[in-house]
């Protein structure tokens, strides 16, 4: 039996239906007859193992000529977190409006220099600044030459966010032999510059994005120190 797949977003609208074969509309319920026909899900040619949040297998089914897919399994397969809001009876794939998110969990920078890689919820990496551990952010390191060099990471914001905040400072147990100049550019325009002193504690920065398309976080230093940009939260 072959059906035209109308898209997993149909499944989004029927998440509760997917979980128990019962559709909820306002305060009423109805029982449905669903067809299970060993339907398989493939994303870019790779089979998706359809399981719910508890690890139980959830099989796609057909109801009234429409194929319904388990939204959590499909969302995770395409790299999107799935959130259920019981208060509004809403399913979110990816960003939840108004929710704080770590930028390093959302995307990688599309351009970098002297960049030590992302620290995020998926890779388990972390670093410390002033004795506090950070597991979201990135690190940059100066060249140790006599002349300063720019270290930076540029992120595509896609116009989705209004504000950003982060913490910047020296990473513990790395050489501290010079100040660093932090610059923040929003859509190629300089928003803020600040000097990170050798003996300074990490400092929090707040940046208005107002729907900006990209942001560049830059450090200029001739030190060999490692500098951390941590807890980059976008809203």
C-alpha positions in Angstrom: 0.0 0.0 0.0 1.6 3.3 -1.1 0.6 6.6 0.3 1.7 10.1 -0.5 3.6 11.5 2.5 2.1 14.9 3.3 4.9 15.9 5.6 5.8 15.4 9.2 4.2 18.8 10.0 0.9 17.1 9.8 2.2 14.9 12.5 3.0 18.0 14.6 -0.6 19.0 14.5 -1.6 15.5 15.7 1.1 14.8 18.3 -1.4 13.5 20.9 -3.0 11.4 18.3 0.4 9.9 17.5 0.9 8.9 21.1 -2.3 7.1 21.8 -4.5 6.9 18.7 -6.9 9.3 20.4 -7.4 12.8 19.0 -8.2 15.7 21.4 -10.2 18.7 20.2 -11.2 21.3 22.8 -12.8 19.2 25.7 -14.0 16.3 23.6 -12.4 13.0 22.5 -13.1 10.5 19.8 -11.9 7.0 19.0 -10.4 6.5 15.5 -9.5 3.5 13.3 -5.8 3.7 12.3 -4.1 1.5 9.7 -0.7 0.1 10.7 1.2 -1.2 7.6 4.8 -1.4 8.8 5.5 2.1 7.5 9.2 3.1 7.6 10.7 6.5 7.9 13.9 7.6 6.1 15.7 11.0 6.3 18.2 11.5 3.5 18.3 7.8 2.8 18.9 6.8 6.4 16.3 4.9 8.3 14.9 6.5 11.4 14.4 4.4 14.6 11.0 5.7 15.7 10.9 5.9 19.5 9.2 8.0 22.1 10.7 9.9 25.0 10.8 6.6 27.1 12.5 4.6 24.4 9.4 2.7 23.3 9.0 2.0 19.6 6.3 4.2 17.9 5.0 3.0 14.5 3.6 5.5 11.9 0.1 4.9 10.8 -2.6 6.0 8.3 -5.8 7.6 9.2 -8.3 8.9 6.6 -5.7 8.7 3.9 -3.1 10.7 5.7 0.2 9.2 7.0 1.0 10.3 10.5 4.5 10.2 11.9 5.9 10.3 15.4 7.0 13.9 15.6 9.7 13.4 18.2 11.5 10.8 16.2 11.3 12.8 13.0 12.3 16.1 14.8 15.4 14.4 16.3 16.3 12.9 12.9 16.4 16.3 11.3 18.3 17.8 14.2 15.4 19.7 15.8 14.5 19.4 19.5 10.9 18.7 20.1 9.0 20.5 22.9 5.4 19.9 24.1 3.6 22.7 25.8 0.6 21.2 27.6 -0.7 24.6 28.6 -1.3 25.7 25.0 -1.5 22.2 23.5 1.4 23.1 21.2 4.3 21.2 19.7 7.5 23.1 18.8 10.2 21.8 16.5 13.3 23.8 17.2 13.0 27.2 18.8 10.2 27.9 21.3 9.1 31.5 21.1 10.4 33.5 24.1 12.6 30.7 25.4 16.2 31.2 26.3 18.6 29.2 24.1 22.3 28.7 24.0 23.6 29.8 20.6 26.2 27.0 20.6 23.3 24.5 20.8 21.6 26.1 17.9 24.4 26.4 15.3 28.1 26.5 14.7 29.8 29.7 13.6 30.1 29.9 9.8 33.5 31.7 9.9 36.2 31.6 12.6 39.8 32.5 13.3 42.0 31.1 16.1 38.9 29.3 17.3 39.1 26.4 19.6 35.8 24.8 18.9 32.3 24.9 20.4 31.4 23.6 23.9 27.8 22.6 24.0 25.2 20.2 25.4 26.0 17.5 22.8 29.8 17.1 23.1 30.2 17.4 26.9 33.2 19.7 26.8 33.7 22.4 29.4 36.1 25.0 30.6 36.5 27.1 33.7 36.8 30.8 34.3 37.5 32.1 37.8 36.7 28.6 39.2 33.3 28.3 37.6 32.7 25.6 35.0 31.0 26.5 31.7 29.7 23.8 29.2 28.3 26.1 26.6 30.4 28.6 24.6 33.7 28.6 22.7 37.4 29.4 23.3 39.9 31.5 21.4 43.6 31.8 21.7 46.0 34.5 20.7 49.1 33.8 18.6 51.8 34.9 21.1 53.4 37.2 18.5 54.6 40.8 19.1 51.7 42.2 17.2 48.1 41.6 18.1 45.9 39.4 15.9 42.1 39.1 15.6 40.4 36.0 16.9 36.7 35.7 16.1 33.6 33.7 15.5 30.8 34.8 13.3 27.2 33.4 13.7 24.3 33.5 11.3 21.3 34.7 13.4 18.8 34.6 10.5 17.0 37.6 12.0 15.4 35.4 14.7 16.5 37.0 17.9 16.1 40.2 19.8 18.7 40.0 22.5 22.0 38.1 23.3 24.1 37.8 26.4 27.3 36.1 27.2 30.2 35.9 29.7 33.8 36.6 28.6 37.1 36.2 30.4 40.4 34.3 30.8 40.2 30.5 30.9 41.7 29.1 34.1 45.2 27.6 34.2 46.3 29.2 30.9 49.0 31.8 30.5 47.9 35.4 31.3 50.5 37.8 30.0 48.5 40.6 28.3 45.2 42.4 28.1 42.7 41.6 25.3 40.3 43.8 23.4 36.8 42.4 23.0 34.7 43.8 20.1 31.1 42.9 19.2 29.8 43.6 15.7 26.2 43.4 14.7 25.5 43.2 11.0 29.1 44.4 10.4 28.6 47.5 12.6 30.7 47.8 15.8 28.4 47.7 18.8 30.8 47.6 21.7 34.5 47.4 22.6 35.8 46.5 26.0 39.3 45.7 27.4 39.6 42.4 29.3 42.3 43.2 31.8 44.9 40.6 32.8 43.6 40.4 36.4 39.9 40.9 35.6 37.1 38.5 36.6 34.8 37.2 33.8 32.2 39.8 32.8 28.7 39.5 31.5 27.7 41.4 28.3 24.2 42.1 27.0 23.7 42.9 23.4 20.5 44.1 21.6 20.1 42.2 18.4 16.7 43.5 17.2 16.4 40.9 14.5 20.0 41.2 13.3 21.2 38.7 10.6 24.7 38.0 12.1 26.9 38.7 15.0 30.7 38.7 15.2 32.5 38.2 18.6 36.1 39.2 18.2 39.2 39.3 20.5 42.4 41.1 19.6 45.5 40.1 21.6 49.1 39.1 21.3 48.9 36.9 24.3 49.0 33.1 24.2 46.2 33.0 26.7 43.0 31.1 26.1 39.9 33.3 26.4 36.4 31.9 26.9 33.1 33.2 25.5 30.5 31.3 27.6 26.7 30.9 28.1 25.8 32.8 24.8 22.1 33.1 25.3 19.8 34.3 22.6 16.1 35.3 23.0 
